[in-house]
Amino acid sequence: MEEFKSASYDSIFSHSTPNEITLFFFLLGLSVEQSLTIDELNSLANGLFLMAQVMFTIAAQLNTCKNKLTN
C-alpha cells in the first residue's frame, strides 16, 4: 500500500476512495449542467488534472507490480 502514496500530499485525490471519486464525478455532472464562471471552470479543470495525475500514478504502479509478479 505504501507504493500508492507517491501522489502529492497536497492533492485532495491522493486519499480518495472509489466511492468518493464516484460522488465527485456525479457532482461534476451536476455542475457542468450549470453555467459556470471562468474561475469555477479553472478550479474544475485543476481538480480533474489532479485526479488524472493520481490515476496515472496508480495505473503505472499497478503495471509495475503486475510485471514483477509475472517475472
PDB file of N, CA, C, O and CB in Angstrom:
ATOM      1  N   MET A   1       0.826  -1.195   0.000  1.00  0.00           N
ATOM      2  CA  MET A   1       0.000   0.000   0.000  1.00  0.00           C
ATOM      3  C   MET A   1       0.863   1.249   0.000  1.00  0.00           C
ATOM      4  O   MET A   1       0.428   2.302  -0.467  1.00  0.00           O
ATOM      5  CB  MET A   1      -0.936   0.004   1.203  1.00  0.00           C
ATOM      6  N   GLU A   2       2.064   1.150   0.510  1.00  0.00           N
ATOM      7  CA  GLU A   2       2.948   2.312   0.585  1.00  0.00           C
ATOM      8  C   GLU A   2       3.297   2.835  -0.813  1.00  0.00           C
ATOM      9  O   GLU A   2       3.581   4.021  -0.978  1.00  0.00           O
ATOM     10  CB  GLU A   2       4.232   1.954   1.351  1.00  0.00           C
ATOM     11  N   GLU A   3       3.277   1.953  -1.819  1.00  0.00           N
ATOM     12  CA  GLU A   3       3.606   2.378  -3.177  1.00  0.00           C
ATOM     13  C   GLU A   3       2.619   3.407  -3.713  1.00  0.00           C
ATOM     14  O   GLU A   3       2.982   4.214  -4.569  1.00  0.00           O
ATOM     15  CB  GLU A   3       3.645   1.180  -4.100  1.00  0.00           C
ATOM     16  N   PHE A   4       1.393   3.397  -3.232  1.00  0.00           N
ATOM     17  CA  PHE A   4       0.370   4.294  -3.747  1.00  0.00           C
ATOM     18  C   PHE A   4       0.431   5.675  -3.120  1.00  0.00           C
ATOM     19  O   PHE A   4      -0.369   6.542  -3.472  1.00  0.00           O
ATOM     20  CB  PHE A   4      -0.987   3.701  -3.523  1.00  0.00           C
ATOM     21  N   LYS A   5       1.354   5.902  -2.206  1.00  0.00           N
ATOM     22  CA  LYS A   5       1.456   7.190  -1.530  1.00  0.00           C
ATOM     23  C   LYS A   5       2.380   8.154  -2.266  1.00  0.00           C
ATOM     24  O   LYS A   5       2.737   9.191  -1.706  1.00  0.00           O
ATOM     25  CB  LYS A   5       1.947   6.994  -0.112  1.00  0.00           C
ATOM     26  N   SER A   6       2.778   7.852  -3.497  1.00  0.00           N
ATOM     27  CA  SER A   6       3.693   8.738  -4.221  1.00  0.00           C
ATOM     28  C   SER A   6       2.988   9.952  -4.812  1.00  0.00           C
ATOM     29  O   SER A   6       3.652  10.861  -5.310  1.00  0.00           O
ATOM     30  CB  SER A   6       4.388   7.972  -5.323  1.00  0.00           C
ATOM     31  N   ALA A   7       1.670   9.989  -4.770  1.00  0.00           N
ATOM     32  CA  ALA A   7       0.944  11.179  -5.219  1.00  0.00           C
ATOM     33  C   ALA A   7       1.216  12.307  -4.239  1.00  0.00           C
ATOM     34  O   ALA A   7       1.441  12.071  -3.052  1.00  0.00           O
ATOM     35  CB  ALA A   7      -0.590  10.900  -5.338  1.00  0.00           C
ATOM     36  N   SER A   8       1.194  13.524  -4.738  1.00  0.00           N
ATOM     37  CA  SER A   8       1.500  14.655  -3.864  1.00  0.00           C
ATOM     38  C   SER A   8       0.501  14.718  -2.713  1.00  0.00           C
ATOM     39  O   SER A   8      -0.692  14.476  -2.896  1.00  0.00           O
ATOM     40  CB  SER A   8       1.487  15.978  -4.660  1.00  0.00           C
ATOM     41  N   TYR A   9       1.000  15.044  -1.535  1.00  0.00           N
ATOM     42  CA  TYR A   9       0.146  15.042  -0.348  1.00  0.00           C
ATOM     43  C   TYR A   9      -0.804  16.225  -0.311  1.00  0.00           C
ATOM     44  O   TYR A   9      -1.776  16.207   0.444  1.00  0.00           O
ATOM     45  CB  TYR A   9       0.994  15.040   0.895  1.00  0.00           C
ATOM     46  N   ASP A  10      -0.544  17.261  -1.116  1.00  0.00           N
ATOM     47  CA  ASP A  10      -1.461  18.392  -1.140  1.00  0.00           C
ATOM     48  C   ASP A  10      -2.646  18.137  -2.061  1.00  0.00           C
ATOM     49  O   ASP A  10      -3.567  18.951  -2.128  1.00  0.00           O
ATOM     50  CB  ASP A  10      -0.730  19.648  -1.574  1.00  0.00           C
ATOM     51  N   SER A  11      -2.629  17.020  -2.764  1.00  0.00           N
ATOM     52  CA  SER A  11      -3.728  16.669  -3.655  1.00  0.00           C
ATOM     53  C   SER A  11      -4.916  16.160  -2.843  1.00  0.00           C
ATOM     54  O   SER A  11      -4.758  15.341  -1.938  1.00  0.00           O
ATOM     55  CB  SER A  11      -3.279  15.607  -4.683  1.00  0.00           C
ATOM     56  N   ILE A  12      -6.098  16.652  -3.176  1.00  0.00           N
ATOM     57  CA  ILE A  12      -7.293  16.183  -2.471  1.00  0.00           C
ATOM     58  C   ILE A  12      -7.685  14.780  -2.914  1.00  0.00           C
ATOM     59  O   ILE A  12      -8.519  14.143  -2.271  1.00  0.00           O
ATOM     60  CB  ILE A  12      -8.457  17.144  -2.700  1.00  0.00           C
ATOM     61  N   PHE A  13      -7.096  14.289  -4.004  1.00  0.00           N
ATOM     62  CA  PHE A  13      -7.469  12.989  -4.538  1.00  0.00           C
ATOM     63  C   PHE A  13      -6.529  11.871  -4.111  1.00  0.00           C
ATOM     64  O   PHE A  13      -6.788  10.707  -4.414  1.00  0.00           O
ATOM     65  CB  PHE A  13      -7.517  13.054  -6.026  1.00  0.00           C
ATOM     66  N   SER A  14      -5.446  12.196  -3.415  1.00  0.00           N
ATOM     67  CA  SER A  14      -4.471  11.157  -3.087  1.00  0.00           C
ATOM     68  C   SER A  14      -5.001  10.159  -2.065  1.00  0.00           C
ATOM     69  O   SER A  14      -4.486   9.044  -1.977  1.00  0.00           O
ATOM     70  CB  SER A  14      -3.201  11.789  -2.564  1.00  0.00           C
ATOM     71  N   HIS A  15      -6.015  10.529  -1.293  1.00  0.00           N
ATOM     72  CA  HIS A  15      -6.560   9.630  -0.283  1.00  0.00           C
ATOM     73  C   HIS A  15      -8.035   9.329  -0.535  1.00  0.00           C
ATOM     74  O   HIS A  15      -8.753   8.934   0.384  1.00  0.00           O
ATOM     75  CB  HIS A  15      -6.381  10.230   1.104  1.00  0.00           C
ATOM     76  N   SER A  16      -8.490   9.512  -1.765  1.00  0.00           N
ATOM     77  CA  SER A  16      -9.904   9.304  -2.088  1.00  0.00           C
ATOM     78  C   SER A  16     -10.206   7.829  -2.298  1.00  0.00           C
ATOM     79  O   SER A  16      -9.391   7.082  -2.839  1.00  0.00           O
ATOM     80  CB  SER A  16     -10.292  10.099  -3.337  1.00  0.00           C
ATOM     81  N   THR A  17     -11.387   7.424  -1.861  1.00  0.00           N
ATOM     82  CA  THR A  17     -11.855   6.063  -2.107  1.00  0.00           C
ATOM     83  C   THR A  17     -12.616   6.048  -3.434  1.00  0.00           C
ATOM     84  O   THR A  17     -12.999   7.105  -3.934  1.00  0.00           O
ATOM     85  CB  THR A  17     -12.760   5.552  -0.928  1.00  0.00           C
ATOM     86  N   PRO A  18     -12.838   4.872  -4.007  1.00  0.00           N
ATOM     87  CA  PRO A  18     -13.630   4.813  -5.245  1.00  0.00           C
ATOM     88  C   PRO A  18     -15.021   5.431  -5.097  1.00  0.00           C
ATOM     89  O   PRO A  18     -15.526   6.050  -6.035  1.00  0.00           O
ATOM     90  CB  PRO A  18     -13.768   3.372  -5.694  1.00  0.00           C
ATOM     91  N   ASN A  19     -15.642   5.269  -3.931  1.00  0.00           N
ATOM     92  CA  ASN A  19     -16.966   5.874  -3.723  1.00  0.00           C
ATOM     93  C   ASN A  19     -16.894   7.391  -3.733  1.00  0.00           C
ATOM     94  O   ASN A  19     -17.781   8.051  -4.274  1.00  0.00           O
ATOM     95  CB  ASN A  19     -17.570   5.396  -2.404  1.00  0.00           C
ATOM     96  N   GLU A  20     -15.848   7.948  -3.142  1.00  0.00           N
ATOM     97  CA  GLU A  20     -15.686   9.402  -3.144  1.00  0.00           C
ATOM     98  C   GLU A  20     -15.439   9.927  -4.551  1.00  0.00           C
ATOM     99  O   GLU A  20     -15.938  10.992  -4.917  1.00  0.00           O
ATOM    100  CB  GLU A  20     -14.534   9.812  -2.224  1.00  0.00           C
ATOM    101  N   ILE A  21     -14.677   9.189  -5.334  1.00  0.00           N
ATOM    102  CA  ILE A  21     -14.408   9.607  -6.711  1.00  0.00           C
ATOM    103  C   ILE A  21     -15.685   9.523  -7.539  1.00  0.00           C
ATOM    104  O   ILE A  21     -15.938  10.390  -8.376  1.00  0.00           O
ATOM    105  CB  ILE A  21     -13.297   8.736  -7.342  1.00  0.00           C
ATOM    106  N   THR A  22     -16.497   8.477  -7.311  1.00  0.00           N
ATOM    107  CA  THR A  22     -17.783   8.366  -7.999  1.00  0.00           C
ATOM    108  C   THR A  22     -18.683   9.546  -7.658  1.00  0.00           C
ATOM    109  O   THR A  22     -19.328  10.119  -8.535  1.00  0.00           O
ATOM    110  CB  THR A  22     -18.479   7.049  -7.632  1.00  0.00           C
ATOM    111  N   LEU A  23     -18.722   9.902  -6.385  1.00  0.00           N
ATOM    112  CA  LEU A  23     -19.506  11.060  -5.959  1.00  0.00           C
ATOM    113  C   LEU A  23     -18.991  12.336  -6.613  1.00  0.00           C
ATOM    114  O   LEU A  23     -19.777  13.194  -7.015  1.00  0.00           O
ATOM    115  CB  LEU A  23     -19.471  11.200  -4.432  1.00  0.00           C
ATOM    116  N   PHE A  24     -17.675  12.459  -6.720  1.00  0.00           N
ATOM    117  CA  PHE A  24     -17.087  13.632  -7.366  1.00  0.00           C
ATOM    118  C   PHE A  24     -17.574  13.754  -8.808  1.00  0.00           C
ATOM    119  O   PHE A  24     -17.975  14.833  -9.244  1.00  0.00           O
ATOM    120  CB  PHE A  24     -15.550  13.556  -7.328  1.00  0.00           C
ATOM    121  N   PHE A  25     -17.538  12.637  -9.552  1.00  0.00           N
ATOM    122  CA  PHE A  25     -17.975  12.701 -10.943  1.00  0.00           C
ATOM    123  C   PHE A  25     -19.474  12.960 -11.058  1.00  0.00           C
ATOM    124  O   PHE A  25     -19.916  13.613 -12.002  1.00  0.00           O
ATOM    125  CB  PHE A  25     -17.619  11.411 -11.662  1.00  0.00           C
ATOM    126  N   PHE A  26     -20.260  12.456 -10.107  1.00  0.00           N
ATOM    127  CA  PHE A  26     -21.691  12.764 -10.095  1.00  0.00           C
ATOM    128  C   PHE A  26     -21.906  14.263  -9.902  1.00  0.00           C
ATOM    129  O   PHE A  26     -22.687  14.886 -10.621  1.00  0.00           O
ATOM    130  CB  PHE A  26     -22.413  11.970  -8.982  1.00  0.00           C
ATOM    131  N   LEU A  27     -21.200  14.835  -8.919  1.00  0.00           N
ATOM    132  CA  LEU A  27     -21.313  16.277  -8.678  1.00  0.00           C
ATOM    133  C   LEU A  27     -20.750  17.078  -9.846  1.00  0.00           C
ATOM    134  O   LEU A  27     -21.239  18.165 -10.154  1.00  0.00           O
ATOM    135  CB  LEU A  27     -20.588  16.660  -7.385  1.00  0.00           C
ATOM    136  N   LEU A  28     -19.725  16.540 -10.492  1.00  0.00           N
ATOM    137  CA  LEU A  28     -19.171  17.193 -11.679  1.00  0.00           C
ATOM    138  C   LEU A  28     -20.226  17.270 -12.776  1.00  0.00           C
ATOM    139  O   LEU A  28     -20.363  18.297 -13.440  1.00  0.00           O
ATOM    140  CB  LEU A  28     -17.923  16.440 -12.186  1.00  0.00           C
ATOM    141  N   GLY A  29     -20.965  16.192 -12.965  1.00  0.00           N
ATOM    142  CA  GLY A  29     -22.037  16.198 -13.955  1.00  0.00           C
ATOM    143  C   GLY A  29     -23.104  17.218 -13.642  1.00  0.00           C
ATOM    144  O   GLY A  29     -23.623  17.882 -14.539  1.00  0.00           O
ATOM    145  N   LEU A  30     -23.437  17.346 -12.358  1.00  0.00           N
ATOM    146  CA  LEU A  30     -24.421  18.359 -11.967  1.00  0.00           C
ATOM    147  C   LEU A  30     -23.900  19.768 -12.203  1.00  0.00           C
ATOM    148  O   LEU A  30     -24.644  20.645 -12.643  1.00  0.00           O
ATOM    149  CB  LEU A  30     -24.801  18.190 -10.502  1.00  0.00           C
ATOM    150  N   SER A  31     -22.626  19.985 -11.912  1.00  0.00           N
ATOM    151  CA  SER A  31     -22.075  21.335 -12.062  1.00  0.00           C
ATOM    152  C   SER A  31     -21.915  21.725 -13.522  1.00  0.00           C
ATOM    153  O   SER A  31     -22.025  22.904 -13.860  1.00  0.00           O
ATOM    154  CB  SER A  31     -20.733  21.436 -11.358  1.00  0.00           C
ATOM    155  N   VAL A  32     -21.658  20.757 -14.391  1.00  0.00           N
ATOM    156  CA  VAL A  32     -21.491  21.070 -15.814  1.00  0.00           C
ATOM    157  C   VAL A  32     -22.818  21.521 -16.419  1.00  0.00           C
ATOM    158  O   VAL A  32     -22.838  22.277 -17.390  1.00  0.00           O
ATOM    159  CB  VAL A  32     -20.941  19.844 -16.581  1.00  0.00           C
ATOM    160  N   GLU A  33     -23.926  21.055 -15.843  1.00  0.00           N
ATOM    161  CA  GLU A  33     -25.234  21.484 -16.336  1.00  0.00           C
ATOM    162  C   GLU A  33     -25.490  22.960 -16.061  1.00  0.00           C
ATOM    163  O   GLU A  33     -26.297  23.590 -16.745  1.00  0.00           O
ATOM    164  CB  GLU A  33     -26.331  20.647 -15.705  1.00  0.00           C
ATOM    165  N   GLN A  34     -24.808  23.513 -15.062  1.00  0.00           N
ATOM    166  CA  GLN A  34     -24.991  24.915 -14.689  1.00  0.00           C
ATOM    167  C   GLN A  34     -24.028  25.792 -15.485  1.00  0.00           C
ATOM    168  O   GLN A  34     -23.004  25.316 -15.976  1.00  0.00           O
ATOM    169  CB  GLN A  34     -24.775  25.113 -13.165  1.00  0.00           C
ATOM    170  N   SER A  35     -24.363  27.069 -15.609  1.00  0.00           N
ATOM    171  CA  SER A  35     -23.419  27.990 -16.244  1.00  0.00           C
ATOM    172  C   SER A  35     -22.374  28.377 -15.207  1.00  0.00           C
ATOM    173  O   SER A  35     -22.714  28.816 -14.109  1.00  0.00           O
ATOM    174  CB  SER A  35     -24.148  29.261 -16.818  1.00  0.00           C
ATOM    175  N   LEU A  36     -21.102  28.213 -15.556  1.00  0.00           N
ATOM    176  CA  LEU A  36     -20.009  28.444 -14.623  1.00  0.00           C
ATOM    177  C   LEU A  36     -19.202  29.668 -15.028  1.00  0.00           C
ATOM    178  O   LEU A  36     -19.106  30.001 -16.209  1.00  0.00           O
ATOM    179  CB  LEU A  36     -19.105  27.217 -14.546  1.00  0.00           C
ATOM    180  N   THR A  37     -18.622  30.335 -14.030  1.00  0.00           N
ATOM    181  CA  THR A  37     -17.718  31.451 -14.313  1.00  0.00           C
ATOM    182  C   THR A  37     -16.359  30.891 -14.706  1.00  0.00           C
ATOM    183  O   THR A  37     -16.111  29.694 -14.558  1.00  0.00           O
ATOM    184  CB  THR A  37     -17.592  32.405 -13.082  1.00  0.00           C
ATOM    185  N   ILE A  38     -15.489  31.740 -15.201  1.00  0.00           N
ATOM    186  CA  ILE A  38     -14.157  31.291 -15.614  1.00  0.00           C
ATOM    187  C   ILE A  38     -13.359  30.777 -14.417  1.00  0.00           C
ATOM    188  O   ILE A  38     -12.577  29.837 -14.559  1.00  0.00           O
ATOM    189  CB  ILE A  38     -13.395  32.434 -16.305  1.00  0.00           C
ATOM    190  N   ASP A  39     -13.544  31.380 -13.240  1.00  0.00           N
ATOM    191  CA  ASP A  39     -12.839  30.901 -12.046  1.00  0.00           C
ATOM    192  C   ASP A  39     -13.324  29.516 -11.638  1.00  0.00           C
ATOM    193  O   ASP A  39     -12.524  28.674 -11.232  1.00  0.00           O
ATOM    194  CB  ASP A  39     -13.025  31.883 -10.884  1.00  0.00           C
ATOM    195  N   GLU A  40     -14.613  29.276 -11.741  1.00  0.00           N
ATOM    196  CA  GLU A  40     -15.156  27.964 -11.407  1.00  0.00           C
ATOM    197  C   GLU A  40     -14.685  26.910 -12.406  1.00  0.00           C
ATOM    198  O   GLU A  40     -14.366  25.785 -12.022  1.00  0.00           O
ATOM    199  CB  GLU A  40     -16.688  28.012 -11.369  1.00  0.00           C
ATOM    200  N   LEU A  41     -14.642  27.272 -13.678  1.00  0.00           N
ATOM    201  CA  LEU A  41     -14.129  26.345 -14.689  1.00  0.00           C
ATOM    202  C   LEU A  41     -12.655  26.039 -14.451  1.00  0.00           C
ATOM    203  O   LEU A  41     -12.216  24.903 -14.632  1.00  0.00           O
ATOM    204  CB  LEU A  41     -14.327  26.923 -16.098  1.00  0.00           C
ATOM    205  N   ASN A  42     -11.893  27.050 -14.047  1.00  0.00           N
ATOM    206  CA  ASN A  42     -10.476  26.857 -13.761  1.00  0.00           C
ATOM    207  C   ASN A  42     -10.290  25.903 -12.584  1.00  0.00           C
ATOM    208  O   ASN A  42      -9.442  25.012 -12.638  1.00  0.00           O
ATOM    209  CB  ASN A  42      -9.798  28.205 -13.468  1.00  0.00           C
ATOM    210  N   SER A  43     -11.065  26.081 -11.534  1.00  0.00           N
ATOM    211  CA  SER A  43     -10.987  25.182 -10.376  1.00  0.00           C
ATOM    212  C   SER A  43     -11.368  23.758 -10.765  1.00  0.00           C
ATOM    213  O   SER A  43     -10.735  22.800 -10.323  1.00  0.00           O
ATOM    214  CB  SER A  43     -11.901  25.681  -9.244  1.00  0.00           C
ATOM    215  N   LEU A  44     -12.389  23.623 -11.581  1.00  0.00           N
ATOM    216  CA  LEU A  44     -12.830  22.312 -12.048  1.00  0.00           C
ATOM    217  C   LEU A  44     -11.741  21.634 -12.878  1.00  0.00           C
ATOM    218  O   LEU A  44     -11.469  20.446 -12.704  1.00  0.00           O
ATOM    219  CB  LEU A  44     -14.118  22.444 -12.871  1.00  0.00           C
ATOM    220  N   ALA A  45     -11.124  22.391 -13.776  1.00  0.00           N
ATOM    221  CA  ALA A  45     -10.055  21.837 -14.613  1.00  0.00           C
ATOM    222  C   ALA A  45      -8.857  21.422 -13.769  1.00  0.00           C
ATOM    223  O   ALA A  45      -8.258  20.376 -14.020  1.00  0.00           O
ATOM    224  CB  ALA A  45      -9.620  22.857 -15.672  1.00  0.00           C
ATOM    225  N   ASN A  46      -8.502  22.225 -12.777  1.00  0.00           N
ATOM    226  CA  ASN A  46      -7.381  21.868 -11.902  1.00  0.00           C
ATOM    227  C   ASN A  46      -7.680  20.593 -11.125  1.00  0.00           C
ATOM    228  O   ASN A  46      -6.800  19.748 -10.959  1.00  0.00           O
ATOM    229  CB  ASN A  46      -7.071  23.013 -10.931  1.00  0.00           C
ATOM    230  N   GLY A  47      -8.910  20.449 -10.649  1.00  0.00           N
ATOM    231  CA  GLY A  47      -9.288  19.236  -9.934  1.00  0.00           C
ATOM    232  C   GLY A  47      -9.229  18.002 -10.818  1.00  0.00           C
ATOM    233  O   GLY A  47      -8.763  16.948 -10.385  1.00  0.00           O
ATOM    234  N   LEU A  48      -9.695  18.126 -12.046  1.00  0.00           N
ATOM    235  CA  LEU A  48      -9.638  16.994 -12.978  1.00  0.00           C
ATOM    236  C   LEU A  48      -8.198  16.631 -13.315  1.00  0.00           C
ATOM    237  O   LEU A  48      -7.866  15.454 -13.457  1.00  0.00           O
ATOM    238  CB  LEU A  48     -10.410  17.318 -14.264  1.00  0.00           C
ATOM    239  N   PHE A  49      -7.340  17.647 -13.443  1.00  0.00           N
ATOM    240  CA  PHE A  49      -5.931  17.393 -13.731  1.00  0.00           C
ATOM    241  C   PHE A  49      -5.270  16.651 -12.572  1.00  0.00           C
ATOM    242  O   PHE A  49      -4.503  15.713 -12.789  1.00  0.00           O
ATOM    243  CB  PHE A  49      -5.192  18.714 -14.010  1.00  0.00           C
ATOM    244  N   LEU A  50      -5.566  17.070 -11.339  1.00  0.00           N
ATOM    245  CA  LEU A  50      -5.013  16.374 -10.174  1.00  0.00           C
ATOM    246  C   LEU A  50      -5.486  14.928 -10.123  1.00  0.00           C
ATOM    247  O   LEU A  50      -4.704  14.026  -9.823  1.00  0.00           O
ATOM    248  CB  LEU A  50      -5.403  17.098  -8.882  1.00  0.00           C
ATOM    249  N   MET A  51      -6.762  14.706 -10.415  1.00  0.00           N
ATOM    250  CA  MET A  51      -7.290  13.347 -10.396  1.00  0.00           C
ATOM    251  C   MET A  51      -6.618  12.493 -11.474  1.00  0.00           C
ATOM    252  O   MET A  51      -6.306  11.327 -11.237  1.00  0.00           O
ATOM    253  CB  MET A  51      -8.816  13.360 -10.597  1.00  0.00           C
ATOM    254  N   ALA A  52      -6.398  13.064 -12.642  1.00  0.00           N
ATOM    255  CA  ALA A  52      -5.736  12.323 -13.715  1.00  0.00           C
ATOM    256  C   ALA A  52      -4.312  11.946 -13.315  1.00  0.00           C
ATOM    257  O   ALA A  52      -3.864  10.838 -13.607  1.00  0.00           O
ATOM    258  CB  ALA A  52      -5.720  13.150 -15.009  1.00  0.00           C
ATOM    259  N   GLN A  53      -3.599  12.851 -12.652  1.00  0.00           N
ATOM    260  CA  GLN A  53      -2.242  12.545 -12.200  1.00  0.00           C
ATOM    261  C   GLN A  53      -2.241  11.361 -11.238  1.00  0.00           C
ATOM    262  O   GLN A  53      -1.413  10.458 -11.358  1.00  0.00           O
ATOM    263  CB  GLN A  53      -1.614  13.772 -11.526  1.00  0.00           C
ATOM    264  N   VAL A  54      -3.157  11.370 -10.300  1.00  0.00           N
ATOM    265  CA  VAL A  54      -3.230  10.284  -9.321  1.00  0.00           C
ATOM    266  C   VAL A  54      -3.591   8.973 -10.011  1.00  0.00           C
ATOM    267  O   VAL A  54      -3.015   7.932  -9.694  1.00  0.00           O
ATOM    268  CB  VAL A  54      -4.260  10.610  -8.220  1.00  0.00           C
ATOM    269  N   MET A  55      -4.529   9.009 -10.945  1.00  0.00           N
ATOM    270  CA  MET A  55      -4.949   7.787 -11.640  1.00  0.00           C
ATOM    271  C   MET A  55      -3.816   7.213 -12.485  1.00  0.00           C
ATOM    272  O   MET A  55      -3.637   5.996 -12.530  1.00  0.00           O
ATOM    273  CB  MET A  55      -6.170   8.069 -12.526  1.00  0.00           C
ATOM    274  N   PHE A  56      -3.047   8.077 -13.157  1.00  0.00           N
ATOM    275  CA  PHE A  56      -1.907   7.596 -13.944  1.00  0.00           C
ATOM    276  C   PHE A  56      -0.821   7.018 -13.040  1.00  0.00           C
ATOM    277  O   PHE A  56      -0.187   6.022 -13.390  1.00  0.00           O
ATOM    278  CB  PHE A  56      -1.328   8.735 -14.801  1.00  0.00           C
ATOM    279  N   THR A  57      -0.604   7.635 -11.882  1.00  0.00           N
ATOM    280  CA  THR A  57       0.389   7.118 -10.942  1.00  0.00           C
ATOM    281  C   THR A  57      -0.002   5.730 -10.457  1.00  0.00           C
ATOM    282  O   THR A  57       0.829   4.822 -10.426  1.00  0.00           O
ATOM    283  CB  THR A  57       0.549   8.070  -9.749  1.00  0.00           C
ATOM    284  N   ILE A  58      -1.250   5.564 -10.082  1.00  0.00           N
ATOM    285  CA  ILE A  58      -1.719   4.260  -9.607  1.00  0.00           C
ATOM    286  C   ILE A  58      -1.654   3.223 -10.725  1.00  0.00           C
ATOM    287  O   ILE A  58      -1.244   2.087 -10.489  1.00  0.00           O
ATOM    288  CB  ILE A  58      -3.157   4.368  -9.064  1.00  0.00           C
ATOM    289  N   ALA A  59      -2.053   3.602 -11.934  1.00  0.00           N
ATOM    290  CA  ALA A  59      -2.010   2.658 -13.062  1.00  0.00           C
ATOM    291  C   ALA A  59      -0.579   2.226 -13.359  1.00  0.00           C
ATOM    292  O   ALA A  59      -0.332   1.054 -13.644  1.00  0.00           O
ATOM    293  CB  ALA A  59      -2.639   3.289 -14.317  1.00  0.00           C
ATOM    294  N   ALA A  60       0.358   3.157 -13.297  1.00  0.00           N
ATOM    295  CA  ALA A  60       1.756   2.816 -13.558  1.00  0.00           C
ATOM    296  C   ALA A  60       2.292   1.874 -12.485  1.00  0.00           C
ATOM    297  O   ALA A  60       3.032   0.938 -12.789  1.00  0.00           O
ATOM    298  CB  ALA A  60       2.617   4.087 -13.625  1.00  0.00           C
ATOM    299  N   GLN A  61       1.919   2.120 -11.237  1.00  0.00           N
ATOM    300  CA  GLN A  61       2.386   1.256 -10.157  1.00  0.00           C
ATOM    301  C   GLN A  61       1.749  -0.124 -10.237  1.00  0.00           C
ATOM    302  O   GLN A  61       2.409  -1.123  -9.953  1.00  0.00           O
ATOM    303  CB  GLN A  61       2.088   1.891  -8.804  1.00  0.00           C
ATOM    304  N   LEU A  62       0.488  -0.194 -10.616  1.00  0.00           N
ATOM    305  CA  LEU A  62      -0.155  -1.500 -10.784  1.00  0.00           C
ATOM    306  C   LEU A  62       0.506  -2.280 -11.910  1.00  0.00           C
ATOM    307  O   LEU A  62       0.690  -3.492 -11.806  1.00  0.00           O
ATOM    308  CB  LEU A  62      -1.657  -1.333 -11.066  1.00  0.00           C
ATOM    309  N   ASN A  63       0.860  -1.589 -12.980  1.00  0.00           N
ATOM    310  CA  ASN A  63       1.534  -2.233 -14.099  1.00  0.00           C
ATOM    311  C   ASN A  63       2.901  -2.750 -13.668  1.00  0.00           C
ATOM    312  O   ASN A  63       3.305  -3.843 -14.063  1.00  0.00           O
ATOM    313  CB  ASN A  63       1.676  -1.260 -15.279  1.00  0.00           C
ATOM    314  N   THR A  64       3.615  -1.969 -12.859  1.00  0.00           N
ATOM    315  CA  THR A  64       4.921  -2.392 -12.362  1.00  0.00           C
ATOM    316  C   THR A  64       4.783  -3.615 -11.467  1.00  0.00           C
ATOM    317  O   THR A  64       5.562  -4.562 -11.579  1.00  0.00           O
ATOM    318  CB  THR A  64       5.602  -1.250 -11.599  1.00  0.00           C
ATOM    319  N   CYS A  65       3.794  -3.597 -10.578  1.00  0.00           N
ATOM    320  CA  CYS A  65       3.561  -4.747  -9.689  1.00  0.00           C
ATOM    321  C   CYS A  65       3.192  -5.986 -10.494  1.00  0.00           C
ATOM    322  O   CYS A  65       3.651  -7.087 -10.188  1.00  0.00           O
ATOM    323  CB  CYS A  65       2.445  -4.429  -8.670  1.00  0.00           C
ATOM    324  N   LYS A  66       2.377  -5.813 -11.510  1.00  0.00           N
ATOM    325  CA  LYS A  66       1.963  -6.937 -12.357  1.00  0.00           C
ATOM    326  C   LYS A  66       3.173  -7.529 -13.066  1.00  0.00           C
ATOM    327  O   LYS A  66       3.313  -8.749 -13.150  1.00  0.00           O
ATOM    328  CB  LYS A  66       0.902  -6.486 -13.389  1.00  0.00           C
ATOM    329  N   ASN A  67       4.051  -6.663 -13.578  1.00  0.00           N
ATOM    330  CA  ASN A  67       5.247  -7.149 -14.267  1.00  0.00           C
ATOM    331  C   ASN A  67       6.175  -7.892 -13.314  1.00  0.00           C
ATOM    332  O   ASN A  67       6.795  -8.880 -13.707  1.00  0.00           O
ATOM    333  CB  ASN A  67       5.994  -5.986 -14.919  1.00  0.00           C
ATOM    334  N   LYS A  68       6.281  -7.436 -12.068  1.00  0.00           N
ATOM    335  CA  LYS A  68       7.131  -8.119 -11.086  1.00  0.00           C
ATOM    336  C   LYS A  68       6.573  -9.491 -10.751  1.00  0.00           C
ATOM    337  O   LYS A  68       7.333 -10.438 -10.543  1.00  0.00           O
ATOM    338  CB  LYS A  68       7.263  -7.280  -9.806  1.00  0.00           C
ATOM    339  N   LEU A  69       5.252  -9.606 -10.698  1.00  0.00           N
ATOM    340  CA  LEU A  69       4.639 -10.889 -10.364  1.00  0.00           C
ATOM    341  C   LEU A  69       4.767 -11.901 -11.495  1.00  0.00           C
ATOM    342  O   LEU A  69       4.869 -13.101 -11.242  1.00  0.00           O
ATOM    343  CB  LEU A  69       3.178 -10.692 -10.020  1.00  0.00           C
ATOM    344  N   THR A  70       4.764 -11.429 -12.737  1.00  0.00           N
ATOM    345  CA  THR A  70       4.830 -12.355 -13.869  1.00  0.00           C
ATOM    346  C   THR A  70       6.253 -12.779 -14.191  1.00  0.00           C
ATOM    347  O   THR A  70       6.458 -13.763 -14.902  1.00  0.00           O
ATOM    348  CB  THR A  70       4.204 -11.725 -15.088  1.00  0.00           C
ATOM    349  N   ASN A  71       7.241 -12.051 -13.679  1.00  0.00           N
ATOM    350  CA  ASN A  71       8.647 -12.421 -13.958  1.00  0.00           C
ATOM    351  C   ASN A  71       9.205 -13.324 -12.906  1.00  0.00           C
ATOM    352  O   ASN A  71      10.366 -13.724 -12.989  1.00  0.00           O
ATOM    353  CB  ASN A  71       9.517 -11.190 -14.064  1.00  0.00           C
TER     354      ASN A  71
END
